[in-house]
Amino acid sequence: MNTRRLATTGVAIVAALSLGLTGCGTKTDADAPAGNGTGAAPASSAPADARAELSAAAQKLNQQSVRMELKSAVVNGSGVMDPATKTGDMTMKLGAEGTFRILLLGDDAYLKITGMQGMPKKWLHMDTTKLGKSGQFNLMPEGDPGGAKQMIESVVDVEKTGTGSYAGTLDYTRTKADDPSIKALGEKAKAVPFTAKVDDQGRLVEFAIDTSVLHESLGMMTTTYSDFGAPVTVKKPAAGDTQEAPQELIESMGS
């Protein structure tokens, strides 16, 4: 098994999930921006009504099961998740890096990789409680399973551009200040344009991030949400088709 390459791939999966599906990574105490020590939220120029409407729409991702689809120049994916039961089934395609299917069942995660030489044929099992505060691959963090809070916390400004339509700017450093990849982006990470769409029931149905400002080859990264409330059934892989994930992968996923 090529564990070094597997560990590198683990970082890529986490990045794809955290940046693509929830707008930004999980916020932790260590990641919080410096402030006056009062615990107040970062200052924002977003109009109160627009920000409140978008926040309420995003919060609904924590309340119902949902189908997600991610499209971008570097990673594409689709799947379902149920925040109430912490179950999910997501398939991610990272071009030449292969295809990754991730199953989430409570505190257990199973990863299967296809299209990459030297990788195991079996499902790789991980205990997500050992992945640190950003467990669940940043997809269903504790207390914010749909990723709504972390999405809104990264919003610098937002305006309503039409019925159910919004546009604004994200600052990745608000939620991943200590992340080396975010630090490497410098000032670019503090002004990333986005647009959002909300349906007639006040639910977030599209979140598009213009990642071309980070690198011209990245283009738009668009996540759509649909099938709210539909049952989500995730079947645990057979024991004979499962093996424990190597430590290198667990460490990369929890970093």
C-alpha positions in Angstrom: 0.0 0.0 0.0 1.4 3.4 -0.9 0.7 5.0 2.4 2.6 8.3 1.7 0.5 8.9 -1.4 -2.6 7.9 0.5 -1.8 10.4 3.2 -1.3 13.2 0.6 -4.6 12.2 -1.0 -6.3 12.4 2.4 -5.3 16.1 2.6 -6.8 16.7 -0.8 -10.1 15.1 0.1 -10.4 17.2 3.3 -9.6 20.3 1.3 -12.2 19.5 -1.3 -14.9 18.7 1.2 -14.2 21.7 3.5 -13.8 24.4 0.9 -16.3 23.0 -1.6 -19.2 21.7 0.4 -19.4 24.2 3.3 -17.7 27.3 1.9 -14.8 27.0 4.3 -13.2 24.8 7.0 -14.4 24.1 10.5 -13.7 26.9 13.0 -11.8 26.0 16.1 -10.6 28.0 19.1 -7.1 27.9 17.6 -8.3 29.1 14.3 -10.2 32.1 15.6 -9.0 35.5 14.5 -7.4 37.7 17.1 -9.8 40.0 18.8 -10.6 41.9 22.0 -11.1 38.7 24.1 -14.9 39.3 24.4 -15.8 36.4 22.1 -17.7 38.7 19.8 -18.2 37.7 16.2 -15.8 39.4 13.6 -17.0 42.7 12.3 -18.9 42.5 9.0 -20.1 45.0 6.5 -23.0 42.8 5.5 -26.4 44.4 5.7 -28.3 42.9 8.6 -31.3 41.8 6.6 -29.3 40.1 3.8 -26.9 38.4 6.2 -29.8 37.3 8.4 -31.7 35.8 5.5 -28.6 34.0 4.1 -27.7 32.7 7.6 -31.2 31.4 8.2 -31.2 29.7 4.8 -27.8 28.1 5.5 -28.9 26.9 9.0 -31.6 24.8 7.4 -28.7 22.5 6.2 -28.5 21.4 9.8 -32.2 20.5 10.0 -32.9 18.2 7.1 -31.3 15.5 5.0 -30.1 16.9 1.7 -28.6 15.8 -1.6 -25.4 17.8 -2.6 -23.6 18.2 -5.9 -20.3 19.8 -6.3 -18.9 21.0 -9.6 -15.5 22.6 -10.3 -12.4 22.5 -12.5 -10.5 20.3 -10.1 -13.0 18.3 -8.1 -16.5 17.1 -8.8 -18.8 15.2 -6.4 -22.3 14.2 -5.3 -23.9 12.5 -2.4 -26.4 12.7 0.4 -26.2 13.4 4.1 -28.5 13.4 7.1 -27.3 15.8 9.9 -29.8 14.3 12.4 -28.3 10.8 12.2 -24.8 11.8 11.1 -25.0 9.5 8.1 -23.7 10.3 4.6 -22.6 8.9 1.3 -20.4 11.1 -0.9 -18.4 10.3 -4.1 -15.6 12.7 -5.1 -13.7 12.7 -8.4 -10.3 14.4 -8.3 -9.3 13.9 -11.9 -6.1 11.9 -12.2 -6.0 11.4 -8.4 -8.9 8.9 -8.8 -12.4 8.6 -7.4 -13.2 8.5 -3.6 -16.3 7.3 -2.0 -16.9 8.2 1.6 -19.5 6.6 3.9 -20.3 8.2 7.2 -22.2 6.3 9.9 -22.1 8.2 13.2 -18.5 8.0 14.4 -17.4 5.6 11.8 -16.2 6.6 8.3 -15.3 4.3 5.4 -13.2 5.4 2.4 -12.8 3.5 -0.9 -10.4 4.7 -3.6 -10.6 3.6 -7.2 -8.5 4.7 -10.2 -5.2 5.1 -8.3 -2.4 2.5 -8.5 -1.1 1.0 -5.3 -4.2 1.7 -3.3 -6.1 -0.9 -1.3 -9.1 -2.6 -2.9 -11.0 -2.7 0.4 -12.9 0.0 2.3 -10.6 1.8 4.8 -12.3 2.3 8.2 -11.6 5.3 10.5 -12.9 6.3 13.9 -13.8 10.0 13.2 -13.4 10.8 16.9 -9.7 10.4 16.4 -9.6 13.0 13.6 -9.5 15.9 16.0 -12.0 18.8 16.2 -12.3 18.8 12.5 -13.5 15.1 12.4 -16.2 13.9 10.0 -13.9 15.2 7.2 -15.1 18.7 8.0 -18.4 17.6 6.4 -20.5 17.2 9.5 -18.6 18.9 12.4 -19.9 18.5 15.9 -22.6 21.1 16.7 -22.8 22.2 13.0 -23.4 19.0 11.0 -24.6 20.8 7.9 -21.6 23.3 8.0 -23.9 26.3 8.1 -22.3 28.2 10.9 -18.8 27.9 9.4 -20.1 29.1 6.1 -21.7 32.2 7.5 -18.7 33.0 9.8 -16.5 33.3 6.7 -18.8 35.9 5.1 -17.3 39.4 5.0 -20.1 41.1 3.2 -23.3 40.1 1.4 -26.1 41.9 -0.5 -29.4 40.8 -1.9 -29.3 41.0 -5.7 -32.8 39.7 -6.4 -35.5 37.4 -5.1 -33.7 34.6 -3.4 -30.3 35.7 -4.9 -27.3 37.0 -3.0 -23.7 38.0 -3.7 -20.8 38.7 -1.4 -17.2 38.0 -0.3 -15.7 35.2 1.9 -12.6 35.5 4.1 -11.1 32.0 4.5 -8.8 33.2 7.2 -11.7 33.7 9.6 -12.2 30.0 9.9 -8.8 28.5 8.9 -6.3 31.1 10.1 -3.6 28.6 11.0 -4.1 26.4 7.9 -0.7 26.4 6.0 -2.5 26.3 2.6 -4.6 29.3 3.6 -1.6 31.2 4.9 0.1 30.5 1.6 -2.7 32.3 -0.3 -1.9 35.5 1.6 -4.3 38.4 1.0 -6.1 36.5 -1.7 -7.8 34.3 0.9 -9.5 37.3 2.4 -11.5 38.4 -0.6 -13.1 35.4 -2.4 -16.4 36.3 -4.2 -19.5 34.1 -3.9 -23.1 34.0 -5.0 -25.9 32.1 -3.3 -29.5 31.2 -4.1 -32.4 30.5 -1.7 -35.6 28.7 -2.7 -39.2 29.9 -1.9 -39.1 27.9 1.4 -36.0 29.8 2.6 -33.5 27.0 2.0 -30.1 27.4 0.6 -30.1 25.6 -2.8 -26.8 26.9 -4.4 -23.5 28.3 -3.1 -21.0 29.3 -5.8 -17.4 30.4 -5.0 -15.2 32.1 -7.5 -11.9 30.3 -6.7 -10.2 31.7 -9.8 -9.1 34.6 -7.5 -7.0 32.1 -5.7 -5.6 30.6 -8.9 -6.8 31.2 -12.4 -7.0 27.5 -13.2 -9.6 26.8 -10.4 -12.6 28.7 -11.8 -16.0 28.4 -10.1 -16.7 25.9 -7.4 -20.5 25.4 -7.2 -22.4 23.4 -4.7 -26.1 22.7 -5.1 -28.5 21.4 -2.5 -31.8 19.5 -3.3 -34.1 16.6 -2.2 -34.5 18.1 1.3 -36.0 15.6 3.8 -35.5 12.5 1.6 -34.5 9.4 3.5 -30.8 8.7 3.7 -29.8 5.0 4.0 -26.1 4.2 4.3 -25.1 0.5 4.5 -22.0 -0.5 6.4 -19.5 -2.4 4.2 -19.1 -6.1 4.9 -16.4 -7.0 7.5 -14.6 -9.1 4.9 -14.4 -6.1 2.6 -13.0 -3.7 5.2 -9.6 -3.0 6.8 -8.4 -0.4 9.2 -7.0 2.8 7.7 -3.2 3.4 8.1 -2.1 5.9 10.7 -0.7 8.2 7.9 -4.2 8.6 6.5 -5.8 9.2 9.9 -3.3 11.9 10.7 -3.8 13.6 7.3 -7.5 13.6 7.7 -7.3 15.0 11.2 -4.9 17.8 10.3 
